[in-house]
Amino acid sequence: MHTQFNQISNRNVKVYGTGKILVEPDAAEVHMGVVTQNLEATIAQQENARIVQQVIQSLEELGIPKENIQTTDYSIFPQYDYVNNLQQFKGYQVTNMLAVTVSINLIGEVIDTAIANGINRMTDITFAVTNQEAYYQRALQLALYNAYNKAETISQTLRASLDPTPVTTLEQPTMQPPTPYKLVSGTEMVGGIATPIEPGRIEIEARIEICYNIFT
């Protein structure tokens, strides 16, 4: 005599959740520099140093701490022209690039002050969020909800029961690249109005992989 039992099979369902939050940046890094040129390398170097020191002093007077001003590149290169396929020496070019970290409300004033004091190269601004970890935790919570809702939809479609306690949870790495804003060299202050900069918003994303048990 054989007794027949209803078999309950234990199956896994793996789902991926994504959570995204848009945040207004509250800090920025402005990349700027001084380029000088002269037939004599020493003169070009001295002139460059004088202007850079003047720029740094003017930024400190705005309240920018010295530790927020960092040299990112310094170079001295000979410059040549080519006339009738002949190389002609033009002089030496000295470049000193700075990265200045500022609060978001000072960007325009920092740019205008730097240009007024001798900065002649502006490359870009990188926007950031100082308390990014707190926003990431919120995005991670949204990713968990997203994954659970997917698992619930799958189990309902299969007419199965979902165990809400995850079997495994794996947080997936995500890149949170800074948001660049390109600048044009030679931007000038017009009529005493600070250069307008619109930072937009930064997207903070979290991804997660979760495995649930479903019973049929």
C-alpha positions as a Python dict, from the first residue, in 0.01 Angstrom:
ca = {
    (1, 'M'): (0, 0, 0),
    (2, 'H'): (139, 330, -101),
    (3, 'T'): (48, 656, 65),
    (4, 'Q'): (59, 964, -162),
    (5, 'F'): (174, 1293, -12),
    (6, 'N'): (145, 1643, -154),
    (7, 'Q'): (500, 1753, -216),
    (8, 'I'): (597, 2108, -138),
    (9, 'S'): (902, 2203, -337),
    (10, 'N'): (1140, 2464, -209),
    (11, 'R'): (1264, 2683, -492),
    (12, 'N'): (1476, 2995, -510),
    (13, 'V'): (1414, 3309, -706),
    (14, 'K'): (1693, 3558, -760),
    (15, 'V'): (1604, 3922, -823),
    (16, 'Y'): (1793, 4246, -874),
    (17, 'G'): (1686, 4573, -719),
    (18, 'T'): (1782, 4928, -810),
    (19, 'G'): (1731, 5247, -613),
    (20, 'K'): (1808, 5599, -735),
    (21, 'I'): (1798, 5938, -565),
    (22, 'L'): (1856, 6279, -722),
    (23, 'V'): (2042, 6516, -489),
    (24, 'E'): (2140, 6880, -522),
    (25, 'P'): (2520, 6909, -480),
    (26, 'D'): (2650, 7123, -195),
    (27, 'A'): (3022, 7132, -284),
    (28, 'A'): (3236, 7175, -592),
    (29, 'E'): (3595, 7152, -709),
    (30, 'V'): (3695, 7423, -957),
    (31, 'H'): (3992, 7347, -1183),
    (32, 'M'): (4183, 7655, -1295),
    (33, 'G'): (4533, 7757, -1388),
    (34, 'V'): (4788, 8020, -1486),
    (35, 'V'): (4982, 7994, -1813),
    (36, 'T'): (5278, 8226, -1877),
    (37, 'Q'): (5528, 8239, -2162),
    (38, 'N'): (5864, 8410, -2213),
    (39, 'L'): (6186, 8361, -2407),
    (40, 'E'): (6356, 8305, -2072),
    (41, 'A'): (6234, 8009, -1866),
    (42, 'T'): (6324, 8183, -1540),
    (43, 'I'): (6119, 8492, -1624),
    (44, 'A'): (5817, 8282, -1729),
    (45, 'Q'): (5847, 8082, -1408),
    (46, 'Q'): (5877, 8388, -1184),
    (47, 'E'): (5582, 8561, -1350),
    (48, 'N'): (5373, 8246, -1312),
    (49, 'A'): (5462, 8214, -943),
    (50, 'R'): (5373, 8579, -880),
    (51, 'I'): (5029, 8546, -1039),
    (52, 'V'): (4949, 8214, -871),
    (53, 'Q'): (5043, 8356, -531),
    (54, 'Q'): (4819, 8656, -600),
    (55, 'V'): (4530, 8424, -693),
    (56, 'I'): (4576, 8211, -381),
    (57, 'Q'): (4583, 8519, -158),
    (58, 'S'): (4264, 8655, -317),
    (59, 'L'): (4086, 8322, -264),
    (60, 'E'): (4195, 8307, 98),
    (61, 'E'): (4049, 8656, 144),
    (62, 'L'): (3716, 8510, 27),
    (63, 'G'): (3737, 8263, 314),
    (64, 'I'): (3869, 7962, 120),
    (65, 'P'): (4099, 7762, 354),
    (66, 'K'): (4452, 7708, 224),
    (67, 'E'): (4406, 7329, 250),
    (68, 'N'): (4122, 7358, -4),
    (69, 'I'): (4364, 7491, -268),
    (70, 'Q'): (4581, 7223, -425),
    (71, 'T'): (4830, 7221, -713),
    (72, 'T'): (4730, 6944, -953),
    (73, 'D'): (4979, 7001, -1234),
    (74, 'Y'): (5296, 7205, -1292),
    (75, 'S'): (5493, 7202, -1615),
    (76, 'I'): (5757, 7392, -1813),
    (77, 'F'): (5781, 7323, -2187),
    (78, 'P'): (5967, 7489, -2474),
    (79, 'Q'): (5741, 7626, -2747),
    (80, 'Y'): (5814, 7616, -3120),
    (81, 'D'): (5666, 7749, -3442),
    (82, 'Y'): (5715, 7585, -3780),
    (83, 'V'): (5780, 7821, -4071),
    (84, 'N'): (5865, 7674, -4412),
    (85, 'N'): (5921, 7339, -4242),
    (86, 'L'): (6179, 7498, -4013),
    (87, 'Q'): (6148, 7483, -3636),
    (88, 'Q'): (6167, 7824, -3467),
    (89, 'F'): (6197, 7860, -3092),
    (90, 'K'): (5922, 8079, -2937),
    (91, 'G'): (6010, 8058, -2570),
    (92, 'Y'): (5908, 7863, -2262),
    (93, 'Q'): (5555, 7803, -2139),
    (94, 'V'): (5492, 7753, -1768),
    (95, 'T'): (5159, 7608, -1652),
    (96, 'N'): (5039, 7582, -1293),
    (97, 'M'): (4697, 7417, -1247),
    (98, 'L'): (4498, 7441, -923),
    (99, 'A'): (4199, 7255, -781),
    (100, 'V'): (3991, 7470, -546),
    (101, 'T'): (3726, 7306, -326),
    (102, 'V'): (3440, 7542, -238),
    (103, 'S'): (3083, 7540, -114),
    (104, 'I'): (2826, 7554, -390),
    (105, 'N'): (2717, 7912, -318),
    (106, 'L'): (3070, 8051, -370),
    (107, 'I'): (3144, 7908, -715),
    (108, 'G'): (3061, 8217, -920),
    (109, 'E'): (3247, 8452, -687),
    (110, 'V'): (3551, 8223, -677),
    (111, 'I'): (3568, 8208, -1058),
    (112, 'D'): (3536, 8585, -1098),
    (113, 'T'): (3791, 8660, -825),
    (114, 'A'): (4041, 8413, -970),
    (115, 'I'): (4010, 8558, -1321),
    (116, 'A'): (4038, 8915, -1191),
    (117, 'N'): (4366, 8818, -1022),
    (118, 'G'): (4531, 8650, -1318),
    (119, 'I'): (4382, 8306, -1382),
    (120, 'N'): (4377, 8256, -1760),
    (121, 'R'): (4279, 7890, -1788),
    (122, 'M'): (3953, 7738, -1663),
    (123, 'T'): (3887, 7374, -1745),
    (124, 'D'): (3591, 7237, -1549),
    (125, 'I'): (3398, 7215, -1224),
    (126, 'T'): (3329, 6886, -1047),
    (127, 'F'): (3015, 6883, -831),
    (128, 'A'): (2981, 6662, -525),
    (129, 'V'): (2767, 6584, -221),
    (130, 'T'): (2947, 6601, 113),
    (131, 'N'): (2707, 6365, 295),
    (132, 'Q'): (2687, 6109, 14),
    (133, 'E'): (2677, 5803, 243),
    (134, 'A'): (2345, 5909, 398),
    (135, 'Y'): (2187, 5949, 54),
    (136, 'Y'): (2332, 5616, -57),
    (137, 'Q'): (2165, 5441, 237),
    (138, 'R'): (1831, 5583, 123),
    (139, 'A'): (1896, 5462, -232),
    (140, 'L'): (1987, 5119, -94),
    (141, 'Q'): (1655, 5105, 91),
    (142, 'L'): (1474, 5178, -236),
    (143, 'A'): (1674, 4901, -404),
    (144, 'L'): (1559, 4655, -136),
    (145, 'Y'): (1195, 4751, -189),
    (146, 'N'): (1241, 4722, -565),
    (147, 'A'): (1389, 4372, -536),
    (148, 'Y'): (1117, 4252, -298),
    (149, 'N'): (839, 4382, -524),
    (150, 'K'): (991, 4193, -816),
    (151, 'A'): (1009, 3871, -615),
    (152, 'E'): (649, 3916, -502),
    (153, 'T'): (532, 3968, -861),
    (154, 'I'): (714, 3653, -973),
    (155, 'S'): (573, 3439, -692),
    (156, 'Q'): (217, 3564, -750),
    (157, 'T'): (246, 3493, -1122),
    (158, 'L'): (366, 3140, -1045),
    (159, 'R'): (91, 3102, -781),
    (160, 'A'): (355, 3039, -520),
    (161, 'S'): (416, 3167, -168),
    (162, 'L'): (709, 3398, -105),
    (163, 'D'): (918, 3378, 210),
    (164, 'P'): (994, 3749, 278),
    (165, 'T'): (1317, 3666, 460),
    (166, 'P'): (1602, 3668, 206),
    (167, 'V'): (1823, 3361, 170),
    (168, 'T'): (2114, 3570, 47),
    (169, 'T'): (2166, 3942, -3),
    (170, 'L'): (2448, 4080, -213),
    (171, 'E'): (2515, 4450, -247),
    (172, 'Q'): (2649, 4525, -594),
    (173, 'P'): (2917, 4792, -642),
    (174, 'T'): (2810, 5103, -826),
    (175, 'M'): (3017, 5386, -963),
    (176, 'Q'): (2922, 5731, -837),
    (177, 'P'): (3121, 5950, -1077),
    (178, 'P'): (3148, 6321, -1004),
    (179, 'T'): (2943, 6551, -1224),
    (180, 'P'): (3170, 6763, -1446),
    (181, 'Y'): (3077, 7105, -1579),
    (182, 'K'): (3295, 7235, -1861),
    (183, 'L'): (3415, 7594, -1849),
    (184, 'V'): (3544, 7823, -2121),
    (185, 'S'): (3873, 8002, -2054),
    (186, 'G'): (3854, 8377, -2045),
    (187, 'T'): (3514, 8402, -1874),
    (188, 'E'): (3484, 8754, -1739),
    (189, 'M'): (3274, 8930, -1481),
    (190, 'V'): (3021, 9155, -1655),
    (191, 'G'): (2866, 9455, -1484),
    (192, 'G'): (2963, 9331, -1137),
    (193, 'I'): (2743, 9021, -1173),
    (194, 'A'): (2896, 8693, -1058),
    (195, 'T'): (2936, 8422, -1319),
    (196, 'P'): (2616, 8210, -1306),
    (197, 'I'): (2672, 7836, -1258),
    (198, 'E'): (2386, 7586, -1251),
    (199, 'P'): (2499, 7263, -1081),
    (200, 'G'): (2184, 7062, -1156),
    (201, 'R'): (2142, 6742, -953),
    (202, 'I'): (2355, 6435, -888),
    (203, 'E'): (2215, 6083, -922),
    (204, 'I'): (2307, 5844, -641),
    (205, 'E'): (2235, 5481, -722),
    (206, 'A'): (2235, 5155, -525),
    (207, 'R'): (2202, 4802, -663),
    (208, 'I'): (2137, 4478, -483),
    (209, 'E'): (2097, 4109, -562),
    (210, 'I'): (1862, 3907, -338),
    (211, 'C'): (1764, 3541, -334),
    (212, 'Y'): (1425, 3443, -185),
    (213, 'N'): (1260, 3108, -119),
    (214, 'I'): (927, 3044, -288),
    (215, 'F'): (698, 2751, -209),
    (216, 'T'): (459, 2586, -452),
}
